């Protein structure tokens, strides 16, 4: 097989991963020209690999080892060296080619690895500022990589400002993810909601609260109660506190979206369409969570395919989100 044919297969593999695992993003990515679409798919496929390590069933020590392996391969790639692997890696090969066409920022995907390392180590968050650091690593960094692939209307100036907006938008998307996945995360022993906010709404007691496992167990139990008409009535007082907390965090997410979406006018038409489609789907999801916080707490919310397609079409036509 020729090198060109192999690279075509590599990108096809990355696009298949993106289409299967990230439907929300794929609605936007497919609006890009071919070369940019390929690069975005390579970035997503690598990010998906890192997330899968963090979310897998392996012992924590093995997850950390695998993250180290991926980190070393990434540093080799960013240094212009081909990682020494036993077999061909289509994701790394596609990512290396994407780097040859676009100035992907060194270290950004490494930040993603550090964010997932926080997950594996069971880091919890006392304050919203601490959560923002995590969000910048796992999502803001991806926003900055995407910006390097997008085309700016004015390539000569304002890149630092655009990069900050891309970072803000990544944080908005991650806040939405956290609110969408509260029950699933709690059932897996994870709590991303800041302890100070849990205390603010009387869902956590004492200045030191309780350990993350205990907090996760309590939230998981309340999520099960929210999905049962009988239990919902029995736990009505606590669930109203949960609803108030979710609305509070959703309002924060809207503020980050408001800042991040000002990136759109700085991008060329196709890039702006991609951004508006991806962000628009998540913005609508956040709206739905805010309208029905207990429904979101009880089950993982999503938008129907026809609504995602409508948002993508509006993005291509330059409509708002």
N, C-alpha and C positions, 0 to 999 in steps of 0.2 A: 504494500500500500504506500502511495506517495505521501510525503509530508503534508501536502495540501489536503488530500483526502482524509488523512488522519485527523487534521485539525477540524475539518468539517464535521467529522463524527464526534469529536470532543465537544464542540459547541452544541451539537444536537443533543448530546447527553445532558449538558448543563441546562439547555432550554427545557428538556423533558422534566428535569428535577424541579425547575422553577414552576412550570405549568402544573405539575402534580402537587407540589408542597406549598405553593404560595399563590393561590388563585387571585387574591386581592392585588398583589404586586403585578402579576402577569397581565391583568387587564390594562395596566399602564405601560408596562415594558413593551408590549406588542405594538404600541403606537410609535415606537422609535424607529429610525432607519436601521437597516440590517446590522451594521458594524456596532452601533451603540447598543442595540438589543442584545447582540452576542456578548458584549462586554458586561452588561448588567446581569445577564444570566450567569456568566462565569463568577461574578462577585456573589450573587445570591447562592449559587451552588456551594461555594466555599463556606459562606456564612451558615448555610443549612447543615453542612458537615460539622461545624463547630457546635452549633446548637444541639445536634443529635448526640454528640458526645456528652454534653451537659445533661441532657434529658434522658439518657439511656439508663439501663439497669445494672451497669457495671459498678463495682466498688469504687468509692471515691478516689482511692489511691491510683487505680487504673485509669480513671477518667483524667486525673491530673497528669499522668504519664503521657496519655494520648494527646492532651492539649500541648504538652511540651514538645512532642514530636511534630505536631502541626505548626507550632510556633517556630521551630528550627527550620522547617521546610519553607515557611513564609519568609523568614529572614534571608535564607539563601536566595529565594526568588527575587526579593527586593534588592538584594545585592548584585543581581545580574548573573547569578549562578544557577544552573539547573540542579534541583534537589536530587540527591543520589537515592533512588528508589529501586526496589527489587522488580517492579513492574510498572508499566505505563499508567500514569494517573491523569485521566481526561480532565478533571477539574483543575488541577494545577497547570496542566498544559494550556488550557484555555485561558486561565488567569494570567499566565506568563505572556501569552499573545496579546491579551487585552492591555497589559502594561506597556507593550511595545507601541500601542496606538494612542493610549491616553495616559496622562500624567497622574496616575493614581497615587494618592498621598502615602508615602512610607509611614508605617506605624499605625495607620488607621485600623486595618484588619487585625493587627496585633492587639489593639485596644479591645476589639470584640472578644478575642481569646481571654484577655484579662477579666472582662465582664462575666464571661461564662465560668471562669475560674472562681469568681465570687459566688456564683450559684452553687458550684460543687462544694465549696468550703462552708456553705450555709450561712453566708453573711446576712444579717438582718439590718434594718434601717431605722435608726432612732428619729431622724429628721427628714424632711422633704429634701433638703440640700444634699444629704447623703444619697437619697434615692436618685436625685438628678445626676450625680456622678456615675452611678450604675447605668442610668439611661443613656448618658453621653457615650459610654463605652459600648453598649450593645446595640444602640440604634443611631445615636448622633454620629458615630464614626462611619456607619454605613451611609448616612446622609451625605457626609463629606466625600466619600468615595463616589457616590452617585453624581455629585456635582461635577467631579472631574470628568465624568463621561458625558454629562449634559453639555449643551452648547449655550454659552452666554450671548446675549444680544450685543454686549460691548466687551469683547475679550481684553480690551486694554486697561480696564480699571474696575474697581469695586469687587474684586474676587474675595478679599478677606471678609467683606460685609456679606457677600453671598454665602460664603462658607459658614459664617455664624448663623445665618438663617437656615441653612440646610441642617445644621446641628440642632437648632430649635425645633425644626419640623420632625426630626428623628425622635426627639424627646416626646413630642405630642403623640406620635404613633405608638411609642412604647407605653406611655400612660394609658392609652386606649387598650393596648394589649393586656396590661396589668388588670384593668377593670373588667375586661372580658373574661379573664382567666382566673378570677379570684377563687372560685370553688375548686377548679382543677388543681391550681397551685396549692391550696390549703390541703386538699386530699393527698398531695404528694409531699406534705410537710414544709411547704414554702410560704412565706408571707412577705410580700413586697410593700404593702401599705405601711407607711411610717408609724412607729410606735407613738409618736407625739400626737398623730391624728387619731389613732385608736383611743388614746386617752381623752382627747378632745371630745369624742362622742361617747365616752363612758363605756367603751368596749374593751378596755384594758385598765387594770387597777395598779395603783402605786407608781412611784417614779421610776422604778426599775422593771415594772411590769412582770412578765413571766417569760420563760424561754420560748424560742420560736416554735418548737414542737407543740407545746401546750397551746399557744396562740393559734397555730394552724388547726389543731384539733377542734378548738372552740369555733373557729370560723367555718370549718367543714360541717360541724353539727348544725350551725345556724343556716348554712346553705341548704342542707337537707330539709330543715324545717321550712325554709322559704318555698321549697318545691312541693310541700304537702299542705293542702287546705286545712287539715285538722291541726297540724303542728304550727302552721303559720299563725293561727288564732291564739294558740297556747303561748307562743313566743312573740306576740305582737309588739310588745314594748321594746325588746332587744332588736327586733327586725326593723323597727322604725329608726332606731339609731344607725343600723347598717345602711338603710336607705339614705339617711342624711349624710353619712360618710361618703357613700358612692357619689351622691350629687355634688358634694364638696370637691372631691377629687376630679370629677368630670368638669367642673367649672375651671379648675386649674388647667386641665387638658385643653379646654377651649382657648385659654389665654396663650398657651404655647402654639396652638394652631394659628391663632390670629397673627402672631409674629412670623412664624415659619412660612405661611402661605404668601407673604409679601415677596418671597423668592420668585414666584411665578412670572411676574412682569420682567424680571431680569434675564429670563431664559429665552432661547429661540422657540419658535412655534411648536415644533414637535416635542422638544424637551418639556416645555410648559404643559403641553397636553398630557404627557406621561405623568408629570408631577401632580397635575390636577386630578387625574384619574386615580392614582394611588392614594393621595392624601384625601381626596373627596370620598372615597369608599370608607376610609377610617373615620373621617369627620362625621359621616352619616351614622356610622356604627356608634360613635360616641354620643351623638344626639339620641339614638335609640336607647342606649344605656341610661342616659340622664332622665329620659322620660319614664323608664320602667326599671328603676334600680334594683328592686327585689327580683324581677324577672331575670335580669342579668346576673344577679347573685345566685339564683337557683340553677341556671343553666347557661351554657356558653352561647352567646348571641352571635348571629351572623346576618349578613344581608342576602336576600335571594339573588340568584344569578341575573335576573332581568334588571334588577335595580343597579347592580354593579355595571352591567353593560350600558345602562342609561347614563351613569356617572362618567364612564369612559367616553361615551359619545359626546356628552356635554364638554368634557375636557378637550376633545379634539376640535370642537367648534368654538373653543375659547370661553365657554360658560363658567360661571362660578361654581363653588362647591357648597 
